[in-house]
Amino acid sequence: MIATVAERWRPRAFAAWALGASTFFGLACVPIAMAFSTLSAYRLSQTVHVDAIVFGPTRSAIVDALLLAIGVERTAVLVYVLQRSFDALVVAAALTPIFLWLLGSSAIHAAARFRGVRGRPYRPLLVLFGYAELVYQLPTSLAGIVFAGGPFTPFADVISVVMLVWLAFVVHRAIEIHYGVPGDQATAIFILGGLAFYLLPLILIGVLLVAIVVAAAILQYF
């Protein structure tokens, strides 16, 4: 029994199982995952304070790097943006399962079509992401709930990274199985999906932050 469960946790075995599993339960995994992410986000909002991140001895190393790179005044603009948007970031964290489920599955399917792989249905990939999202979110959220704001917070970060790597391997194996492509083409589809639907929005956010600082300079905010 233990050996069977351990085998199922291997990315290829999990992907093969989830691609052919029940659609109903796969889709039902998404609201369950969101319930855990909401609890984790609420715990984060109660234990993490913006002032502790940007001021005093508990200041984040990222803030220190910004102070050295762009100066006090420009960093103050970004800190103000963070303070004003922190509640929105907490809400976004709670909604992460929906974004990861819809954007992840649609990104991979679109990338596969862009690479010339056609004739494969979208539904199995949507179901796979539902199951995988719950498996990823459950330990990540529980670690966040238990360790947030305490001395073992880095342990929660480690769990999150480990589960994210596991999820990436599951998606890669699912691409190979579902689209019937070799490993190198699966990697190309995976990278293209990640670049187009995840990295590009992050770049746009970075450009927006730079634009805010530039606008503050033009308006003589500092």
ChimeraX commands (.cxc) that place a marker at each C-alpha (Angstrom):
marker #1 position 0.00,0.00,0.00 radius 0.5
marker #1 position 2.78,2.45,0.99 radius 0.5
marker #1 position 4.74,1.52,-2.12 radius 0.5
marker #1 position 1.68,2.17,-4.30 radius 0.5
marker #1 position 1.13,5.62,-2.77 radius 0.5
marker #1 position 4.83,6.47,-3.14 radius 0.5
marker #1 position 4.75,5.36,-6.78 radius 0.5
marker #1 position 1.72,7.54,-7.48 radius 0.5
marker #1 position 3.58,10.60,-6.15 radius 0.5
marker #1 position 6.19,10.28,-8.89 radius 0.5
marker #1 position 5.52,13.05,-11.43 radius 0.5
marker #1 position 5.07,10.75,-14.43 radius 0.5
marker #1 position 2.77,8.35,-12.57 radius 0.5
marker #1 position 0.74,11.21,-11.12 radius 0.5
marker #1 position 0.41,12.90,-14.52 radius 0.5
marker #1 position -0.70,9.68,-16.21 radius 0.5
marker #1 position -3.29,9.06,-13.50 radius 0.5
marker #1 position -4.63,12.64,-13.34 radius 0.5
marker #1 position -5.01,12.97,-17.13 radius 0.5
marker #1 position -7.47,10.09,-17.09 radius 0.5
marker #1 position -9.10,10.71,-13.71 radius 0.5
marker #1 position -12.62,11.95,-12.94 radius 0.5
marker #1 position -13.40,15.37,-14.38 radius 0.5
marker #1 position -15.85,16.18,-11.60 radius 0.5
marker #1 position -13.38,15.52,-8.77 radius 0.5
marker #1 position -10.57,17.22,-10.68 radius 0.5
marker #1 position -12.58,20.42,-10.98 radius 0.5
marker #1 position -13.78,20.08,-7.37 radius 0.5
marker #1 position -10.15,20.18,-6.25 radius 0.5
marker #1 position -9.87,23.84,-7.25 radius 0.5
marker #1 position -12.33,25.34,-4.69 radius 0.5
marker #1 position -10.86,23.07,-2.02 radius 0.5
marker #1 position -7.38,24.35,-2.83 radius 0.5
marker #1 position -8.70,27.92,-2.76 radius 0.5
marker #1 position -10.18,27.34,0.70 radius 0.5
marker #1 position -6.72,26.42,1.99 radius 0.5
marker #1 position -5.04,29.31,0.17 radius 0.5
marker #1 position -7.62,31.71,1.65 radius 0.5
marker #1 position -6.87,30.48,5.17 radius 0.5
marker #1 position -3.16,30.85,4.51 radius 0.5
marker #1 position -3.62,34.37,3.12 radius 0.5
marker #1 position -5.71,35.36,6.14 radius 0.5
marker #1 position -3.01,34.01,8.44 radius 0.5
marker #1 position -0.44,36.00,6.48 radius 0.5
marker #1 position -2.47,39.21,6.85 radius 0.5
marker #1 position -2.63,38.69,10.62 radius 0.5
marker #1 position 1.04,37.91,11.19 radius 0.5
marker #1 position 2.94,39.91,8.56 radius 0.5
marker #1 position 2.90,43.71,8.69 radius 0.5
marker #1 position 4.24,46.02,6.01 radius 0.5
marker #1 position 6.02,48.20,8.57 radius 0.5
marker #1 position 8.01,45.19,9.74 radius 0.5
marker #1 position 9.10,44.50,6.16 radius 0.5
marker #1 position 10.32,48.01,5.36 radius 0.5
marker #1 position 11.34,49.56,8.68 radius 0.5
marker #1 position 13.54,48.74,11.64 radius 0.5
marker #1 position 15.67,45.68,12.39 radius 0.5
marker #1 position 13.18,43.30,10.73 radius 0.5
marker #1 position 13.45,45.10,7.40 radius 0.5
marker #1 position 13.62,42.83,4.36 radius 0.5
marker #1 position 16.93,42.40,2.55 radius 0.5
marker #1 position 15.11,43.40,-0.65 radius 0.5
marker #1 position 14.44,46.85,0.82 radius 0.5
marker #1 position 18.12,47.19,1.74 radius 0.5
marker #1 position 19.08,46.30,-1.83 radius 0.5
marker #1 position 16.65,48.89,-3.21 radius 0.5
marker #1 position 18.08,51.56,-0.90 radius 0.5
marker #1 position 21.55,50.90,-2.25 radius 0.5
marker #1 position 20.44,50.64,-5.88 radius 0.5
marker #1 position 17.98,53.52,-6.33 radius 0.5
marker #1 position 18.28,55.62,-3.18 radius 0.5
marker #1 position 16.05,56.49,-0.27 radius 0.5
marker #1 position 13.57,58.72,-2.09 radius 0.5
marker #1 position 12.84,56.31,-4.94 radius 0.5
marker #1 position 12.61,53.39,-2.55 radius 0.5
marker #1 position 10.10,55.40,-0.52 radius 0.5
marker #1 position 7.84,55.57,-3.60 radius 0.5
marker #1 position 7.92,51.77,-4.02 radius 0.5
marker #1 position 7.36,51.28,-0.29 radius 0.5
marker #1 position 4.31,53.52,-0.50 radius 0.5
marker #1 position 2.97,51.45,-3.40 radius 0.5
marker #1 position 3.52,48.29,-1.34 radius 0.5
marker #1 position 1.75,49.75,1.67 radius 0.5
marker #1 position -1.25,50.81,-0.40 radius 0.5
marker #1 position -1.49,47.50,-2.28 radius 0.5
marker #1 position -0.73,45.03,0.51 radius 0.5
marker #1 position -4.38,44.10,1.03 radius 0.5
marker #1 position -4.75,43.49,-2.69 radius 0.5
marker #1 position -1.68,41.24,-2.61 radius 0.5
marker #1 position -3.25,39.21,0.20 radius 0.5
marker #1 position -6.43,38.77,-1.84 radius 0.5
marker #1 position -4.36,37.77,-4.88 radius 0.5
marker #1 position -2.60,35.14,-2.75 radius 0.5
marker #1 position -5.97,33.72,-1.76 radius 0.5
marker #1 position -6.99,33.50,-5.43 radius 0.5
marker #1 position -3.73,31.86,-6.53 radius 0.5
marker #1 position -5.30,28.41,-7.18 radius 0.5
marker #1 position -7.72,29.85,-9.74 radius 0.5
marker #1 position -4.96,31.72,-11.56 radius 0.5
marker #1 position -2.61,28.74,-11.54 radius 0.5
marker #1 position -5.37,26.36,-12.68 radius 0.5
marker #1 position -6.76,28.44,-15.54 radius 0.5
marker #1 position -3.60,30.25,-16.65 radius 0.5
marker #1 position -1.41,27.17,-16.27 radius 0.5
marker #1 position -3.58,24.80,-18.27 radius 0.5
marker #1 position -4.47,27.34,-20.96 radius 0.5
marker #1 position -0.84,28.48,-21.24 radius 0.5
marker #1 position 0.44,24.96,-21.86 radius 0.5
marker #1 position -2.34,24.13,-24.31 radius 0.5
marker #1 position -1.80,27.36,-26.24 radius 0.5
marker #1 position 1.96,26.79,-26.28 radius 0.5
marker #1 position 1.46,23.25,-27.62 radius 0.5
marker #1 position -0.74,24.55,-30.43 radius 0.5
marker #1 position 1.82,27.26,-31.19 radius 0.5
marker #1 position 4.44,24.50,-31.52 radius 0.5
marker #1 position 2.24,22.72,-34.05 radius 0.5
marker #1 position 0.71,20.05,-31.80 radius 0.5
marker #1 position -2.99,19.89,-32.64 radius 0.5
marker #1 position -5.90,17.52,-32.27 radius 0.5
marker #1 position -5.50,17.07,-28.50 radius 0.5
marker #1 position -8.40,18.02,-26.19 radius 0.5
marker #1 position -8.00,20.73,-23.57 radius 0.5
marker #1 position -10.19,19.13,-20.86 radius 0.5
marker #1 position -7.68,16.49,-19.62 radius 0.5
marker #1 position -5.08,19.18,-19.02 radius 0.5
marker #1 position -7.64,21.27,-17.12 radius 0.5
marker #1 position -8.45,18.25,-14.94 radius 0.5
marker #1 position -4.78,17.48,-14.36 radius 0.5
marker #1 position -4.10,21.02,-13.16 radius 0.5
marker #1 position -7.05,20.72,-10.78 radius 0.5
marker #1 position -5.65,17.64,-9.07 radius 0.5
marker #1 position -2.06,18.91,-9.15 radius 0.5
marker #1 position -3.11,22.30,-7.76 radius 0.5
marker #1 position -4.68,20.69,-4.69 radius 0.5
marker #1 position -1.63,18.50,-4.04 radius 0.5
marker #1 position 0.61,21.55,-4.39 radius 0.5
marker #1 position -1.56,23.92,-2.37 radius 0.5
marker #1 position -2.36,21.68,0.60 radius 0.5
marker #1 position 1.15,21.36,2.12 radius 0.5
marker #1 position 2.10,24.87,1.02 radius 0.5
marker #1 position -0.90,26.48,2.69 radius 0.5
marker #1 position -0.68,24.35,5.83 radius 0.5
marker #1 position 2.98,25.28,6.22 radius 0.5
marker #1 position 2.07,28.94,5.79 radius 0.5
marker #1 position -0.68,28.69,8.40 radius 0.5
marker #1 position 1.49,26.90,10.94 radius 0.5
marker #1 position 4.80,28.74,10.48 radius 0.5
marker #1 position 3.78,32.26,9.35 radius 0.5
marker #1 position 5.33,35.00,11.43 radius 0.5
marker #1 position 7.41,32.62,13.53 radius 0.5
marker #1 position 11.03,31.52,13.58 radius 0.5
marker #1 position 10.27,28.61,11.24 radius 0.5
marker #1 position 8.91,30.79,8.42 radius 0.5
marker #1 position 11.85,29.83,6.14 radius 0.5
marker #1 position 10.75,26.21,6.52 radius 0.5
marker #1 position 7.40,27.14,4.96 radius 0.5
marker #1 position 9.27,28.77,2.06 radius 0.5
marker #1 position 11.27,25.56,1.53 radius 0.5
marker #1 position 8.08,23.49,1.40 radius 0.5
marker #1 position 6.58,25.92,-1.10 radius 0.5
marker #1 position 9.63,25.70,-3.37 radius 0.5
marker #1 position 9.76,21.88,-3.17 radius 0.5
marker #1 position 6.08,21.56,-4.07 radius 0.5
marker #1 position 6.46,24.08,-6.90 radius 0.5
marker #1 position 9.31,22.03,-8.37 radius 0.5
marker #1 position 7.17,18.89,-8.05 radius 0.5
marker #1 position 4.32,20.66,-9.85 radius 0.5
marker #1 position 6.66,21.72,-12.65 radius 0.5
marker #1 position 7.82,18.13,-13.17 radius 0.5
marker #1 position 4.20,16.91,-13.19 radius 0.5
marker #1 position 3.29,19.44,-15.89 radius 0.5
marker #1 position 6.33,18.49,-17.95 radius 0.5
marker #1 position 5.48,14.79,-17.79 radius 0.5
marker #1 position 1.84,15.58,-18.59 radius 0.5
marker #1 position 2.92,17.41,-21.74 radius 0.5
marker #1 position 4.88,14.36,-22.87 radius 0.5
marker #1 position 1.97,11.99,-22.21 radius 0.5
marker #1 position -0.98,14.08,-23.33 radius 0.5
marker #1 position 0.52,15.59,-26.46 radius 0.5
marker #1 position 2.67,12.58,-27.34 radius 0.5
marker #1 position 5.88,14.55,-27.75 radius 0.5
marker #1 position 9.48,13.71,-26.77 radius 0.5
marker #1 position 11.18,15.29,-23.78 radius 0.5
marker #1 position 12.93,18.09,-25.65 radius 0.5
marker #1 position 9.74,19.24,-27.35 radius 0.5
marker #1 position 7.86,18.98,-24.04 radius 0.5
marker #1 position 10.50,21.22,-22.48 radius 0.5
marker #1 position 10.08,23.75,-25.29 radius 0.5
marker #1 position 6.30,23.80,-24.79 radius 0.5
marker #1 position 6.75,24.15,-21.02 radius 0.5
marker #1 position 9.18,27.05,-21.36 radius 0.5
marker #1 position 7.07,28.80,-23.98 radius 0.5
marker #1 position 3.97,28.54,-21.79 radius 0.5
marker #1 position 5.87,29.88,-18.80 radius 0.5
marker #1 position 7.41,32.76,-20.70 radius 0.5
marker #1 position 4.25,33.88,-22.44 radius 0.5
marker #1 position 1.82,33.63,-19.55 radius 0.5
marker #1 position 3.93,34.08,-16.41 radius 0.5
marker #1 position 7.24,35.81,-17.07 radius 0.5
marker #1 position 5.76,38.43,-19.40 radius 0.5
marker #1 position 3.20,39.66,-16.82 radius 0.5
marker #1 position 5.98,39.88,-14.22 radius 0.5
marker #1 position 8.04,41.97,-16.64 radius 0.5
marker #1 position 5.07,44.25,-17.23 radius 0.5
marker #1 position 4.63,44.67,-13.47 radius 0.5
marker #1 position 8.31,45.61,-13.19 radius 0.5
marker #1 position 7.95,48.14,-16.01 radius 0.5
marker #1 position 4.90,49.59,-14.25 radius 0.5
marker #1 position 6.85,50.03,-11.01 radius 0.5
marker #1 position 9.64,51.81,-12.91 radius 0.5
marker #1 position 7.03,54.05,-14.56 radius 0.5
marker #1 position 5.64,54.94,-11.13 radius 0.5
marker #1 position 9.10,55.99,-9.92 radius 0.5
marker #1 position 9.73,58.01,-13.08 radius 0.5
marker #1 position 6.35,59.73,-12.77 radius 0.5
marker #1 position 7.10,60.56,-9.14 radius 0.5
marker #1 position 10.40,62.13,-10.22 radius 0.5
marker #1 position 8.72,64.20,-12.96 radius 0.5
marker #1 position 6.10,65.41,-10.50 radius 0.5
marker #1 position 8.92,66.28,-8.09 radius 0.5
marker #1 position 7.68,63.92,-5.44 radius 0.5
marker #1 position 11.27,63.78,-4.21 radius 0.5
marker link #1:1,2 radius 0.2
marker link #1:2,3 radius 0.2
marker link #1:3,4 radius 0.2
marker link #1:4,5 radius 0.2
marker link #1:5,6 radius 0.2
marker link #1:6,7 radius 0.2
marker link #1:7,8 radius 0.2
marker link #1:8,9 radius 0.2
marker link #1:9,10 radius 0.2
marker link #1:10,11 radius 0.2
marker link #1:11,12 radius 0.2
marker link #1:12,13 radius 0.2
marker link #1:13,14 radius 0.2
marker link #1:14,15 radius 0.2
marker link #1:15,16 radius 0.2
marker link #1:16,17 radius 0.2
marker link #1:17,18 radius 0.2
marker link #1:18,19 radius 0.2
marker link #1:19,20 radius 0.2
marker link #1:20,21 radius 0.2
marker link #1:21,22 radius 0.2
marker link #1:22,23 radius 0.2
marker link #1:23,24 radius 0.2
marker link #1:24,25 radius 0.2
marker link #1:25,26 radius 0.2
marker link #1:26,27 radius 0.2
marker link #1:27,28 radius 0.2
marker link #1:28,29 radius 0.2
marker link #1:29,30 radius 0.2
marker link #1:30,31 radius 0.2
marker link #1:31,32 radius 0.2
marker link #1:32,33 radius 0.2
marker link #1:33,34 radius 0.2
marker link #1:34,35 radius 0.2
marker link #1:35,36 radius 0.2
marker link #1:36,37 radius 0.2
marker link #1:37,38 radius 0.2
marker link #1:38,39 radius 0.2
marker link #1:39,40 radius 0.2
marker link #1:40,41 radius 0.2
marker link #1:41,42 radius 0.2
marker link #1:42,43 radius 0.2
marker link #1:43,44 radius 0.2
marker link #1:44,45 radius 0.2
marker link #1:45,46 radius 0.2
marker link #1:46,47 radius 0.2
marker link #1:47,48 radius 0.2
marker link #1:48,49 radius 0.2
marker link #1:49,50 radius 0.2
marker link #1:50,51 radius 0.2
marker link #1:51,52 radius 0.2
marker link #1:52,53 radius 0.2
marker link #1:53,54 radius 0.2
marker link #1:54,55 radius 0.2
marker link #1:55,56 radius 0.2
marker link #1:56,57 radius 0.2
marker link #1:57,58 radius 0.2
marker link #1:58,59 radius 0.2
marker link #1:59,60 radius 0.2
marker link #1:60,61 radius 0.2
marker link #1:61,62 radius 0.2
marker link #1:62,63 radius 0.2
marker link #1:63,64 radius 0.2
marker link #1:64,65 radius 0.2
marker link #1:65,66 radius 0.2
marker link #1:66,67 radius 0.2
marker link #1:67,68 radius 0.2
marker link #1:68,69 radius 0.2
marker link #1:69,70 radius 0.2
marker link #1:70,71 radius 0.2
marker link #1:71,72 radius 0.2
marker link #1:72,73 radius 0.2
marker link #1:73,74 radius 0.2
marker link #1:74,75 radius 0.2
marker link #1:75,76 radius 0.2
marker link #1:76,77 radius 0.2
marker link #1:77,78 radius 0.2
marker link #1:78,79 radius 0.2
marker link #1:79,80 radius 0.2
marker link #1:80,81 radius 0.2
marker link #1:81,82 radius 0.2
marker link #1:82,83 radius 0.2
marker link #1:83,84 radius 0.2
marker link #1:84,85 radius 0.2
marker link #1:85,86 radius 0.2
marker link #1:86,87 radius 0.2
marker link #1:87,88 radius 0.2
marker link #1:88,89 radius 0.2
marker link #1:89,90 radius 0.2
marker link #1:90,91 radius 0.2
marker link #1:91,92 radius 0.2
marker link #1:92,93 radius 0.2
marker link #1:93,94 radius 0.2
marker link #1:94,95 radius 0.2
marker link #1:95,96 radius 0.2
marker link #1:96,97 radius 0.2
marker link #1:97,98 radius 0.2
marker link #1:98,99 radius 0.2
marker link #1:99,100 radius 0.2
marker link #1:100,101 radius 0.2
marker link #1:101,102 radius 0.2
marker link #1:102,103 radius 0.2
marker link #1:103,104 radius 0.2
marker link #1:104,105 radius 0.2
marker link #1:105,106 radius 0.2
marker link #1:106,107 radius 0.2
marker link #1:107,108 radius 0.2
marker link #1:108,109 radius 0.2
marker link #1:109,110 radius 0.2
marker link #1:110,111 radius 0.2
marker link #1:111,112 radius 0.2
marker link #1:112,113 radius 0.2
marker link #1:113,114 radius 0.2
marker link #1:114,115 radius 0.2
marker link #1:115,116 radius 0.2
marker link #1:116,117 radius 0.2
marker link #1:117,118 radius 0.2
marker link #1:118,119 radius 0.2
marker link #1:119,120 radius 0.2
marker link #1:120,121 radius 0.2
marker link #1:121,122 radius 0.2
marker link #1:122,123 radius 0.2
marker link #1:123,124 radius 0.2
marker link #1:124,125 radius 0.2
marker link #1:125,126 radius 0.2
marker link #1:126,127 radius 0.2
marker link #1:127,128 radius 0.2
marker link #1:128,129 radius 0.2
marker link #1:129,130 radius 0.2
marker link #1:130,131 radius 0.2
marker link #1:131,132 radius 0.2
marker link #1:132,133 radius 0.2
marker link #1:133,134 radius 0.2
marker link #1:134,135 radius 0.2
marker link #1:135,136 radius 0.2
marker link #1:136,137 radius 0.2
marker link #1:137,138 radius 0.2
marker link #1:138,139 radius 0.2
marker link #1:139,140 radius 0.2
marker link #1:140,141 radius 0.2
marker link #1:141,142 radius 0.2
marker link #1:142,143 radius 0.2
marker link #1:143,144 radius 0.2
marker link #1:144,145 radius 0.2
marker link #1:145,146 radius 0.2
marker link #1:146,147 radius 0.2
marker link #1:147,148 radius 0.2
marker link #1:148,149 radius 0.2
marker link #1:149,150 radius 0.2
marker link #1:150,151 radius 0.2
marker link #1:151,152 radius 0.2
marker link #1:152,153 radius 0.2
marker link #1:153,154 radius 0.2
marker link #1:154,155 radius 0.2
marker link #1:155,156 radius 0.2
marker link #1:156,157 radius 0.2
marker link #1:157,158 radius 0.2
marker link #1:158,159 radius 0.2
marker link #1:159,160 radius 0.2
marker link #1:160,161 radius 0.2
marker link #1:161,162 radius 0.2
marker link #1:162,163 radius 0.2
marker link #1:163,164 radius 0.2
marker link #1:164,165 radius 0.2
marker link #1:165,166 radius 0.2
marker link #1:166,167 radius 0.2
marker link #1:167,168 radius 0.2
marker link #1:168,169 radius 0.2
marker link #1:169,170 radius 0.2
marker link #1:170,171 radius 0.2
marker link #1:171,172 radius 0.2
marker link #1:172,173 radius 0.2
marker link #1:173,174 radius 0.2
marker link #1:174,175 radius 0.2
marker link #1:175,176 radius 0.2
marker link #1:176,177 radius 0.2
marker link #1:177,178 radius 0.2
marker link #1:178,179 radius 0.2
marker link #1:179,180 radius 0.2
marker link #1:180,181 radius 0.2
marker link #1:181,182 radius 0.2
marker link #1:182,183 radius 0.2
marker link #1:183,184 radius 0.2
marker link #1:184,185 radius 0.2
marker link #1:185,186 radius 0.2
marker link #1:186,187 radius 0.2
marker link #1:187,188 radius 0.2
marker link #1:188,189 radius 0.2
marker link #1:189,190 radius 0.2
marker link #1:190,191 radius 0.2
marker link #1:191,192 radius 0.2
marker link #1:192,193 radius 0.2
marker link #1:193,194 radius 0.2
marker link #1:194,195 radius 0.2
marker link #1:195,196 radius 0.2
marker link #1:196,197 radius 0.2
marker link #1:197,198 radius 0.2
marker link #1:198,199 radius 0.2
marker link #1:199,200 radius 0.2
marker link #1:200,201 radius 0.2
marker link #1:201,202 radius 0.2
marker link #1:202,203 radius 0.2
marker link #1:203,204 radius 0.2
marker link #1:204,205 radius 0.2
marker link #1:205,206 radius 0.2
marker link #1:206,207 radius 0.2
marker link #1:207,208 radius 0.2
marker link #1:208,209 radius 0.2
marker link #1:209,210 radius 0.2
marker link #1:210,211 radius 0.2
marker link #1:211,212 radius 0.2
marker link #1:212,213 radius 0.2
marker link #1:213,214 radius 0.2
marker link #1:214,215 radius 0.2
marker link #1:215,216 radius 0.2
marker link #1:216,217 radius 0.2
marker link #1:217,218 radius 0.2
marker link #1:218,219 radius 0.2
marker link #1:219,220 radius 0.2
marker link #1:220,221 radius 0.2
marker link #1:221,222 radius 0.2
view
